[in-house]
Amino acid sequence: MNSSSTGPICVLHVDDKPDFADMVALLLEQPSDRITVKTATSASEALERLSEEDFDCIVSDYGMPNQDGIEFLKTVRKDVPDLPFILYTGKGCEEVASDAVSAGATDYLQKESGTDQYTILANRIRNAVEQYRASQRAAELNRVRTLRSNINQALVRAESRSDAETRVCEILSEATTYHFAWIGEVHPSTSAITSRASAGIDEGYLEKITVTADETDTGQGPGGTAARERRVTVAQNVQDDPNFDPWREHALKRDFQAVAALPLEYDDTLYGILSVYADRPHAFDATERDLLAEIGDDVAHAIHSLEIQEQLREEREALERYETIIEASGDPVYTLDPEGRFTFVNDALTELTGYRESKLLGEHISMIMNEVDVATGETVIKELVRSDEQFRDTFEMDVVSADGDQIACEAHIALLPFDEEFRGTTGIIRDISERTERERELEQQTAELAELTSQLEDQYQYLFEEAPVMIVETRAVDKEPIVEDCNQLFVQTLGYDTGDVLEQPLAAFYTEDSRRQLLEEGGYERALSGEFMREDRKLVTADRKPVETLLRAVPRYDAKDTITGTIAFYIDISERKELKRERNRLEEFASTVSHDLRNPLNVAQGRVELTRKECESEHLDAITRAHERMGTLIDDLLTLARQGGEVTDTEVIDLATLTETCWENVATTEATLTTDVTRAIHADKGRLKQLLENLMRNAVEHGGEGVTITVGEENNGFYVEDTGPGIPEDTQETVFEIGYSTAEDGTGFGLHIVEQVADAHSWDICVTHGSKSGARFEITDVEFAAE
């Protein structure tokens, strides 16, 4: 569709009579090449053509089958409410004319005989199209002005370049004609154009594409061309543009039909590329391109201004910091013009010299210096001005105060920045009258530090040699560890002399599997990076016997804080591993005992019960007691075998509640329980239950008829006490041994189980006399829960 008022006009003529339609087309096109007519013989065909092509005007008959001209008009107005529509009909009546106007027809013309009517129809078409185009141009101009105005207002309000670029993209993407906008930055070294800001329907588009400003395929699109040639560049039809091939698939998925890119250039500086995406082909006509060019100029000018403002703000802040530093430094500071007169002095200089600021400004520096020092300073400045590299120097001088005192000082002189014309100097003066004392103190401190360092080195070496773990220091050579130092425990454990180990590859002292973990599976690299935790490693002795260890390795740094190797700590866990294997064997043994002994015992107990039904014998009771003792022995033996090692996972347990539960599990006959605890403790619930039940069972078995058992609190633990006969002092140390028991049917395992539970929790347990001469078991070093 042409937007020019005098441009070509494409007319869609709808009439169900093909011959008449062809004649109308011929008579409208003959007088002028401005009008082009395309025909349709039904409303449905016309609607299909409208969906595929652009037309400037529709001329339609009224009386057509299936859908008349008025109905066709109403359908057209749903999609294109303003497109010129002329009802050209042979049915001339006021009712049809009224309906046509009501339905939104632009004009109404009755068919007549003769050819003059086609001249009239042509004039009506031109008038309608010109009015429509004028209206469209006015609306377009208003849209353009509004869009540019909105962008300029946003640029004026923007406080930073990032804010300005983001708002420009947002405003463009929200305009009715556009879908998406982004601003890219051209990287000078790679020519890649990467996003700085974007807005609109993106759906990951920028992550999927590559845009460059070079001569490759990814640089031939609108963005790359705009960057290279500094002009507005358009891909009017993404579907057909051969230069848009690298991005076509991703663009069409997001309904990007046309793309325009424009350089953001101001004063020969390219600040970026603005790319805009439309949802229809040929969206960027001359007016649109001019608008984008103006917007590009506005944005570039705004970015330029914002960067200048940012630079001025940074310079102002730097100046403020500089002034603050000068005043806060405490050192006298001054500046001199090329003739050596003061142009600036700070408070520290006035305090040093005793002169007011107003007295010093404009005066020559010789006012506070003697002639010799003035001559020295002038010589230093001349040398600095002539030098291409040196721009500062230092010399000693005496400052002459207002009272005539001479103060030994050190002057640090620097040139003020200049191109060709010398602009003066700045200087910092420091009082060095106390420097000698400070240097003496510094020398003393240095000596003390050296002595302390020596002591620390001795202490480190002592700890290194006496550590209870094997230590090896390595240095990295081609990412492989070389032994640089090791302690005596390492060489003694492996059976080497120190000289046989130093400067050797660490891998030489590993088994084959551990060597692979060290070198091939990244063990040493993880140690160098500080990512190594704890892992098992097998060392090998001089006689080729393996030593199982637990390894912890950390990076080793030099004086410049550079990683040069590692420090490795090896804990010999051979005994621990063997103990674990023994525990596994014991567990297997316990399972065997449980299965091979308990099953026959159950059979024997069953046979006794069957025998009781057939005969009476005093031997059956003895057999039953023996069976019960055997069952108790098996239970205690399994408990001992499965006690395990240290308790690592604990929970908060209410001691009073657990005590009551354990009491219910013990055959207590006539015994009585008293609970005098209120606090909770940290413990393994199952193991603590074994401890309490065994102590209760022990008190019932040995305490006599009607014994009372008390569970109470200690300051750092708890106790279990009974009112029985107690335990003699000469046997209090042996009651926890396996097999010790004074009861006729006791197994001798119960108190040993109690001791194992206490040891597993790192508790202390001892036996003593109770408050009523009974036995008292005290468990201490218990961790109470917070209240």
Secondary structure as UniProt FT lines:
FT   TURN            5..6
FT   STRAND          9..14
FT   HELIX           18..29
FT   TURN            33..34
FT   STRAND          35..40
FT   HELIX           43..52
FT   STRAND          57..60
FT   HELIX           69..79
FT   TURN            81..82
FT   STRAND          85..89
FT   HELIX           94..102
FT   TURN            103..104
FT   STRAND          107..110
FT   HELIX           116..157
FT   HELIX           161..174
FT   TURN            176..177
FT   STRAND          178..186
FT   TURN            188..190
FT   STRAND          192..200
FT   TURN            203..204
FT   HELIX           205..208
FT   HELIX           217..219
FT   HELIX           222..229
FT   STRAND          233..235
FT   TURN            238..240
FT   HELIX           242..247
FT   HELIX           248..253
FT   TURN            254..255
FT   STRAND          258..266
FT   TURN            267..268
FT   STRAND          269..278
FT   TURN            281..282
FT   HELIX           286..329
FT   STRAND          333..336
FT   TURN            338..339
FT   STRAND          341..345
FT   HELIX           347..353
FT   HELIX           357..360
FT   TURN            361..362
FT   HELIX           365..368
FT   HELIX           371..386
FT   STRAND          392..400
FT   TURN            402..403
FT   STRAND          406..415
FT   STRAND          425..431
FT   TURN            433..434
FT   HELIX           435..466
FT   STRAND          470..477
FT   TURN            478..479
FT   STRAND          480..486
FT   HELIX           488..494
FT   HELIX           498..501
FT   TURN            502..503
FT   HELIX           506..509
FT   HELIX           512..519
FT   HELIX           523..529
FT   STRAND          534..540
FT   TURN            542..543
FT   STRAND          546..557
FT   TURN            559..560
FT   STRAND          563..572
FT   HELIX           574..614
FT   HELIX           618..641
FT   STRAND          651..654
FT   HELIX           655..665
FT   TURN            669..670
FT   STRAND          672..676
FT   STRAND          680..683
FT   HELIX           685..703
FT   TURN            705..706
FT   STRAND          708..714
FT   TURN            715..716
FT   STRAND          717..722
FT   HELIX           729..731
FT   TURN            732..736
FT   TURN            738..739
FT   TURN            744..745
FT   HELIX           750..760
FT   TURN            761..762
FT   STRAND          764..769
FT   TURN            771..772
FT   STRAND          775..780
//
